[in-house]
């Protein structure tokens, strides 16, 4: 993000009423997020315990001995004593080192063989040390979740699984599996995504242009984005919409003054195309 834009956006979000902030070391803006939180605490607007901050363990840091030092580095950047949630960002590892996206001379990613269960044990140790209040995962499928859940000597199960989730990609099977195991689904890209072909599958049309979402929006005097967010919230999916636009930051928050009918929920569910916008081709 351009210098300062993240700082301002987080301050506006906190003033608007947001309390859950989804961050990551790999976003390279945790220093601004931490500053925004600290400034709002100093203003007396919030207390630290009002904020729910999620940090992420990047792919180059999966070896167990790197997990705690990586989280400690994140806390130092944030200038906070703990994160509320720390998650494994992807169930795959890159070669450890300074390069965030390590590549060989042919431009191919350099992967690293690690044991997710060993990484998870190091995450558990971070929770025991009080550096993370809770621990979870991201972009894990059922098989990968089962590997952790069935791990001998499991101390803490993942509290959440952050995955792409929205009306065009509703994740019904994964949602049901996670519900059975008390794992909360946190939906990223709940409004679809940008149309950046370098990392987005643009074969699906933009979610917010969807005729049904716009028609239901007209009925409630809401935008298609507000309908999409309300849909997720009503089915028990946590949403983390991203915006740097002050008006949209406030708009995305105004979804608690109406409810969709059962019929509307079913109609929106039927939009599912089972196609991801974020293909994670790596």
N, C-alpha and C positions, 0 to 999 in steps of 0.2 A: 504494500500500500504506500502511496506517496506520504512523505514525512508529515506527521501531524494529523493526517485524516483519520487514522484509527483512534488516536487520543480523543479527538473531538466527537467522533461517532459514539464511542463508549460512554462519554460524559452525557451526551444527549440521551442515549439509551437508558442510563441509570436515572436521569431526571424524569424520563417518560414512565419508568416503572419496571424496566427489565432488571432481573436479578441473576439470571443464568447467562454466563458468558462462556462461549466455546472458543478456546484458543489452541495454539500448538506452537512448539518450538520452531517448526518448519515454516510457519507463517511469517517469521522474522519481525513480528511487531509486538511481542509480549512485553517489551519494555514500555510501550505506550499504553497497553492495557493496564499494566500494573500502576503506572503513573495516574491514569484516569481513576482507578479504584481508590488509590491513596488520596488523591485530591478531593474526591467526593466524601471520603471518611473525614478528612480534615475540615471540610465544610459543615460537617454534622448532618449531611444528607442521609448517610448510611453508616452501619457498623460493618466490620469485616464479615461477621457471621451472617449478614443479610445476603451476601454475594455467594453464588454457587459457581466457582470457576473450574472449568475442565481443561486439563493439560494433556498432551499426548506424547507417547514414546515413539520416536521416529525409527524407521527401518534400519538405520545404521547402528542402532543402540540395543539390539536384541540380546547379545550375550549377557548372561546374568550379572556378571561383574560390572557391566556398564549401566545397568538400570538405575540404581540409586544415584550415582554421580550425575547422570543425565537429568534426573528429577531435581537434584540439588542445584544444578545449573539453571534450570527453569525457574526455581524459586528465587535464585539470586537475581535473575533478569527481572522477574516480577516484583522483587523486593517484598515478598510475602512469606509467611512462615509455613504455609501448607496450601495444597490445592484441595478442592472439595472432591474432585474426581480425577483420577489419572488413568488413561486408557492406552492400550496397545493400538497404534493407529492402523496397522495393516498386519495380516497374519503371514507376512513374508519378510525376509531380511535382506538388506544390502550389505556389502562389505563394510565393516567398521572403518572409521577414519574421518578425516575432516570434510571430505566431499559429501554433500547432501545426496547427490545423485551420482554415485561412482560409476564411471563408464570405462570400457577398455578402448584400445586404439581404433576399433571399428565402430565406436559409438554405441556399443551394446552395454546394457546394465550389468554390473558385476554383483551377482547374488552371493549370499552367505548361508551356509547350512547351520541352522540353529534349532533348538528344541523349544517349541512354544511352551511346553509345561515347565521347563527350567526358567524361562523368561517370566512365566506367571508366578513362580515361587519367589522370584526377586521382587515382583510387584507386591506380593503379599507382605514381604519384609518391609517395604516402603510404608504400607498401611500400619503395620505394627510399630514402626518408628514414628508414626504421627505426621509423616510428610504428606500423606494423602488420606483424606477421610474415607474415601471409598475408591474401588478400582474396577475397571471394566475393559471392554474391547471395542474395536471398530472394524467394520468390513469383514466380520467373521461369518462364515456360513454354518449351517447346522452341524456338519461333521467337525469343524474346528471348535465349535462351542462344546460339543460332546467330549472332545479330547480333554478339554479343561475340566468339565463337570465330572468326568469319570476318572480323573487323575487320582491315583492313590495318595492319601494324605492331604487331600484338598482342604485348605484352611478357610478360604473365602471364595465364594463363587463370583463371577462377574455380575455386577449390579446392572450393567447396561451394555447394549450393543449398538453402536452408532453406524447406521447404514443409509444409503439413498432411499428415500421413501416419500411418495407424493401420489396424486391421483393417477398418473400414468404408470407408476411402478409401486403398487400397493403392498408388495411383500406378504401376501396372506399366510403362506406356509411358515415363513420365518417368524412372523408376528405371533402366530398360534404357538409355535414351539417355545418362543421366549416367554410368552404368557404362562405356559405350563411350568416354567422354571423360575418364575418371578424375576425375569430379566427385562428391564425396560428398553423398549426400542426408542432410540433418539434418531429422528429423521433429518438427515442433511439434504440440501437442495430441495426443501419442501415446496419451493415455488418453481421447480425446474432449475435451469442454470443459464449462464451466459451462452452465447452462440460461438464460443471460441473453438474452432475446429481442431486446434492442437490437442485438446483434451476432452472435448465434448462430442458425443454422438449426435449429429444434427439431423439424423434421419427422422426423428420424432419432431413434430411441429412444436413451437413454443407453448408450454403449458398454459401460460396466462392469456393466450389468444383463444383458448378452448370455448366454443359457443355455449356449452352447458354451464360451465363455471361463470361465464359472463351473464347468462340468463338468470341463474339463481342469484347472482350478485345484484342484479336490477331489482329483484323482488325485495331484498333486504336493505337496499341502498348501500351495498358494499362492493368492493372491487373483487375481481377474480382471485387476486392474491389472498384477500381476506377469507374468501370462501375455501380456498385450498388449505389455508392454515387451520381454519375452523374444522374442516373435515378430518385432518390428522389428529387434532386435539380431541375431538369427539370419539375417535376410535382408540384413544389411549396412547397415541404416539407423541413423544416430546418433539417440538419443532425448534430448529435453530436457523431462522431466516437471516440471510446476510444482506446488509444494506449500509451504504455510506450517505444516503440521501435522508436528511432530517425529517422531511415530510413522510417518506415511506417507513422510516424507523418508527414513527408515531402511528402510522396507519396499520402496520403489521401487529401492533399491540392492541388495536381496537377490535378484538374478536371475542370478547367475553360478554357482550351485551345482546347476543342473539344465539339461537340454536338451529341447526339444520334438522329437518324432519327425517324420520326413518326412511321415507320414500326417496328423499333427496340424497341421503347417505348412500342408499343402494344404487341410485343413478350414477353418482360420482364414482362409486366402487367399480361400476361397469366400464368406466373409462380405461381401466388398467390395460396396458399394452404389453406388460412384462418385458419392457425394453428400458435399459439404463441410459441416462444421459451421460453419467460419469462411468466410463467403461473400465478405468484403471488398467489400461493395456500393459502396464509394467508387470 
